[in-house]
Amino acid sequence: MFFGPDRNIGTLGRKARAVSLAAIVPLMAACSGAGGKPPATAEATAPPLACPRVTIPEQTRDVTRFRAGGSHDLTDVVSRAAVLEYSGGCEYGPDGVTVNLKLVLAAERGPATRDTQGAYRYFVAVTDPSGRIMAKREFDTTIDFSPNLGRGGSVEDLQQHIALAEGATAANHGVVVGFQLEPAELEFNRDPRRNF
């Protein structure tokens, strides 16, 4: 591979596009470790409240699309896409915490098509301290492939709000992101014999 209906989940913000991985790689960074900003009414000496932990499950980090009726051979690949990285932070308010998240997605065209773009669906879910999904939302995105390299990327800006009692922390909550996969796509990702 080229790459090594609940308001609590938020809304899709602006979207920036990049046509080559060279333009995407500098944007990759780890999630801000500085913690969240406390409410304006909090004391100036209060330590920052922790942001929810963001995770990208390995089984949903990428998606490989095959042509209809083809096998799972490299020559049958229509396109591949991956969540490369994320960055962001959070901000506390009197009714909870707002998480600002920037996802960096990349995709490449496979040998089984000459399409100029690929369409993908990804999800963002919020989990409670026990790991149970409180809310989940799916988003559609289209990535244009550059004419020469057949690769492209997208930066997705998202905002999630988690309702909390005033003064409570979201440190034990989580934000989970990944591609929304069809059963056959998930099975392919789980197959230990996959070689690309």
C-alpha positions in Angstrom: 0.0 0.0 0.0 1.0 3.6 -0.5 0.2 4.4 3.1 2.4 2.6 5.6 -29.0 11.8 14.4 -27.6 13.1 17.7 -26.4 16.6 18.2 -23.9 15.3 20.7 -21.8 13.9 17.9 -21.3 17.2 16.1 -21.4 18.5 12.5 -19.2 18.4 9.5 -17.3 21.7 9.2 -15.3 23.1 6.3 -13.4 20.7 4.1 -10.0 21.3 2.5 -8.8 19.2 -0.3 -5.3 18.2 -1.4 -4.4 16.4 -4.6 -1.2 14.8 -3.5 0.2 13.2 -0.4 3.1 15.6 -0.4 0.6 18.3 0.4 -1.0 16.2 3.2 2.0 14.8 5.1 3.0 18.2 6.7 -0.5 18.4 8.2 -0.1 15.2 10.2 0.4 15.7 13.9 -0.6 14.0 17.1 -3.6 15.2 19.1 -2.8 18.2 21.3 -1.6 17.1 24.6 -2.1 20.5 26.2 -5.6 19.5 27.5 -8.8 21.3 27.2 -9.5 24.9 28.0 -11.5 25.3 31.2 -14.7 27.4 31.2 -14.1 31.1 31.4 -15.6 31.2 34.8 -13.0 28.8 36.3 -10.2 30.1 38.3 -7.1 31.2 36.4 -5.0 28.8 38.4 -7.2 25.7 37.7 -5.4 23.0 35.8 -6.7 22.3 32.3 -9.3 19.6 32.0 -8.4 16.6 29.9 -9.7 16.0 26.4 -11.5 12.8 25.5 -9.1 10.2 24.0 -9.3 9.8 20.2 -8.8 6.3 18.7 -8.7 4.9 15.2 -9.4 1.1 15.3 -6.9 -0.8 13.2 -9.7 -2.7 11.5 -11.5 0.4 10.3 -8.4 2.6 9.6 -8.5 1.8 5.9 -10.8 0.5 3.2 -10.0 -1.4 0.0 -12.6 -1.4 -2.8 -12.6 -4.2 -5.4 -14.3 -4.3 -8.8 -17.6 -6.2 -8.9 -17.1 -9.9 -9.6 -13.4 -9.7 -9.2 -11.2 -11.5 -6.7 -9.2 -9.9 -3.9 -6.2 -9.7 -6.1 -4.2 -6.5 -6.4 -5.2 -6.2 -10.1 -8.9 -6.0 -9.0 -8.4 -3.0 -6.7 -10.6 0.0 -7.6 -9.3 2.2 -4.8 -7.8 2.3 -1.3 -8.2 4.9 1.3 -6.9 5.4 4.9 -7.2 7.7 7.9 -3.6 8.8 8.1 -3.7 11.0 11.1 -5.7 13.4 13.3 -5.1 16.5 15.3 -7.2 18.7 17.5 -8.1 19.8 20.9 -11.1 20.5 23.1 -12.8 23.4 24.9 -14.9 23.1 28.0 -18.1 25.1 28.5 -20.9 25.2 31.1 -22.8 22.4 29.4 -19.9 20.0 28.4 -16.9 19.8 26.2 -16.5 20.6 22.5 -13.9 18.5 20.7 -12.4 20.0 17.5 -11.0 17.2 15.3 -9.1 17.4 12.0 -8.9 14.1 10.1 -6.3 13.6 7.4 -7.5 11.1 4.8 -5.6 9.8 1.7 -6.7 7.6 -1.2 -5.2 6.1 -4.3 -6.8 4.7 -7.5 -6.2 1.0 -8.1 -5.4 -0.7 -11.4 -9.0 -1.8 -12.0 -10.4 1.6 -12.8 -9.5 5.0 -14.4 -12.0 6.9 -12.2 -10.9 10.4 -11.3 -12.2 10.3 -7.7 -13.3 7.9 -5.0 -16.3 8.2 -2.7 -15.9 7.0 0.9 -18.0 7.0 4.1 -16.5 7.3 7.6 -17.9 7.5 11.1 -17.3 9.4 14.3 -18.6 8.0 17.5 -18.5 9.2 21.1 -18.1 6.7 23.9 -18.9 6.9 27.6 -16.4 5.9 30.4 -17.5 2.3 30.1 -16.7 2.3 26.3 -20.4 2.2 25.3 -21.2 4.2 22.2 -23.3 7.2 23.2 -23.7 8.6 19.7 -22.5 7.9 16.2 -22.7 9.7 13.0 -21.6 8.9 9.4 -20.1 11.3 6.9 -19.6 11.0 3.1 -16.5 12.4 1.4 -15.1 12.4 -2.1 -11.4 12.4 -2.8 -10.1 13.5 -6.2 -7.2 11.5 -7.7 -4.4 13.5 -9.3 -4.1 12.8 -13.0 -0.4 11.7 -12.8 -0.1 9.8 -9.6 -3.7 8.6 -9.1 -3.6 9.8 -5.5 -5.3 12.4 -3.4 -6.3 13.5 0.0 -8.7 15.4 2.1 -8.7 17.2 5.4 -12.0 16.8 7.3 -12.8 19.3 10.0 -15.2 18.0 12.6 -16.7 19.3 15.8 -18.2 17.0 18.5 -20.0 18.1 21.6 -20.2 15.9 24.7 -22.8 17.0 27.3 -21.4 17.0 30.8 -22.4 18.4 34.2 -20.6 21.7 34.9 -17.1 21.0 36.2 -17.1 17.4 35.1 -14.2 16.0 33.0 -14.4 14.1 29.7 -11.1 12.4 30.3 -12.8 9.0 30.5 -14.9 9.5 27.4 -13.7 8.7 23.9 -14.0 9.7 20.3 -13.7 6.8 17.8 -13.2 7.4 14.1 -12.8 5.1 11.1 -14.3 4.0 7.8 -17.8 2.7 7.7 -17.2 -0.7 6.0 -19.4 -3.2 4.3 -19.2 -6.7 5.8 -16.9 -7.9 3.0 -14.6 -4.9 3.4 -14.3 -5.6 7.2 -13.6 -9.3 6.5 -10.8 -8.3 4.2 -9.3 -6.0 6.8 -9.4 -8.8 9.4 -7.9 -11.4 7.1 -4.3 -12.1 8.3 -3.4 -13.4 4.9 -4.0 -10.1 3.1 -0.7 -9.1 1.5 -1.3 -5.5 0.5 
